[in-house]
Amino acid sequence: MKHIVTVQDAVTAFADWMEPTSAELDAIELESPVILAEVDLLDAQIKTLDRPVNEVDARRIRRARNRVLTARRDLANRTAGADAPGGAA
């Protein structure tokens, strides 16, 4: 019978009470521009896997990298501003 309990634990591992918290959902929403930019970069890189990279592909990858860096910078600036109480002294 012990193996049935183990199986039940595996089946109920994704119960309703294990949903993401509001804080976790807020963190995902805050990071979503970075996630989307990284997906765009990955898409641009995947398009070049089966052929040589031409100038248009290189430009697409470069722009996608710049969008990732911009999104990461914006996220870092937002989170740094949220951690520091008050303003500049």
Secondary structure, DSSP 4 states (H G I P E B T S, - for coil): -HHHHHHHHHHGGG-GGGSPPHHHHHHHHHHHHHHHHHHHHHHHHHHTTTS---HHHHHHHHHHHHHHHHHHHHHHHHHHHHHS-S---
